[in-house]
Amino acid sequence: MARLGTELAARISRALITESNSSIPTRSWNPLLEQTLHKIGCRDSLSQSLVARVIDPHLLTHHSLALGFFNWASQQPGFTHNSLTYHSVLKSLSFSRQFNAIESLLKQAKAQNLTLDSSIYRFVIDSLIKRGKTQMAFLVFNEIKSQSLDLGTETSNSLLASLGSDGCFNNAMKVFDEMNSRGIGFSTIGFGVFIWRLCRNGDLGEVLRLVDVVERWNSLINGSVIAVLIVHGLCEGSRTSEALRALNELRIRGWKPDFIAYRVVAEAFRSLESVFDVNEVLKMKRKLGVAPRSNDYREFILGLITERRIYEAKELGAVIASGNFPMEDDVLNALIGSVSTIDPYSAMKFFHFGIGKGKFPTLLTLSNLSRNLCKHGKIDELLEVYRVLSSNEYFSDMESYNVMFSFLCMGGRVREAYEVLQEMRKKGLDPDISMYNSLIEVLCREDLLRPAKRLWDEMFVIGCGGNLKTYNILIGKFSEIGQIEEATRLFNHMLEKGVTPDATTHRFLLEALCQETMFETAVDVFYKHVNHDVMLAQNILKTLILNLCGKGHFLVASKFLCDLTHDVSHSDAHVVLLKCLADSEEVPIAVEHAKQIRGNSPSMLQVICTKLLAFSSSSSNPEPILHFLQALSQECVISIDFGNDSWKHVCSKSLK
């Protein structure tokens, strides 16, 4: 029985995913999916375990389908959800950004007095924290607290760090107290981030009290790292004298401050021009300080980055780098790549710190840094990175050159990108077609058509003929600027060279031809491919119909569709036309078109109407299609069951 249930769950999930992929919009719940469930007899076999098995594991990454299936099940006669079904759907939604749905489901489960396993709360809280919803995560924590469930060490520390990082110290203290009362161990990251931020505003006495609490429960905390965080937080809060006192208090408690901690305090006094205090701290450092263990900071910084505490990782990394302390290669690469997402200036400082130590970024790090510099518009900094690396003979093979070239193109630096191609050829490295395509693409994007044409000619001279993407880039650009003759010439050229056009090629060309009202030429382009590739012809057909409708040539589009053979005249093209007619209030033309479809294929008309109904159910404006379907029924073109659920759903939407 268990095996049969597993097979049925897999079958149901496959059917839902397949049907949703062909609907509009894709991967969303709609009435057609409910019809699919009825066809495979899902209602007769429905059980709580089946619902849970369908969602977990099959729909875990299909969040809308998981929630839709869960809601559909709840509407079936005699079915009620239990903890197992709530667990499965909440697990799926924890991978999404559907926070309102998560909150609603948790409230429903509570209203039904269902006890959810603590693991699902951990899933939800971890998901909320990763997506910056710390306060919502704290509310879920309160729910766990009221049910006396175990949140676990990792999630508790993650929540403590998040609340501390966000400055929500009252709530963070509640989490701290709960962890203390339950004997949940504190981690260096969880307690460290919390106490670090608290030191900026909190009383030193309170900070030391919390240190004493943690020390009693947990000996795994890295005292030296915590000492750096505490004194740094105090100095950031302009409480340098308290930071000096904290050095002694922490040393007494066995949390030995290292050279980094003493330097933080010394530099704070230096900024205050207090030479005497600077010298006193340096004396303490020589007498009492210990050498920092780089592996401790390695684990801490990499842990911060893993938990997406990029700001904290950046701050601590800057403290280490400013003191010229050792930093492992993997830590430096992780800092450059991650910090560049939020602060390109600091990422560049880490980059130069590494270069000064003779450490060069990995290609992955260089890619991340380059991408983020482009994203933030820091193109001069991007050029600086490549200049520094080039002067150190960093670029030596196809892979490294390709990274530099691709991001120069992304940054719109076409001259520098072209120089990279020349440099590669001098070194005996032959740029591939993808590199030429990237440069032609950016030239077209920047409206530099003459250089694009020259590069196109150069490609053929060196024996690197264009491929499909090359032709699509150029045809797309010439079509966009209205140079139809040039676009058509390139289209014919690719056919002569044996390069087969795809749907994108035809979309560019057909849009341009219809824009210029060159309908006969557009139809000729379509007919060139009808006999070669039916699927491609069907895709081209939808593009052609959309463009004809966009110009108001509805009768031309209708006649053209009805004259096609049944194999080519796919239902989706008729759906496109009928929707355009309905939206344009051309219902009489739409009805006549439907009659012609019925004369050719009654079954196709039924399919078309079903698709229109499904589309309207998810549309924000279903009235035009609703009026058209009503007109079809009144004209007796097709019979519609006005009592079915799908029709009621559309009608209810139109009346809202």
Disulfide bonds with the S-S distance in Angstrom:
none
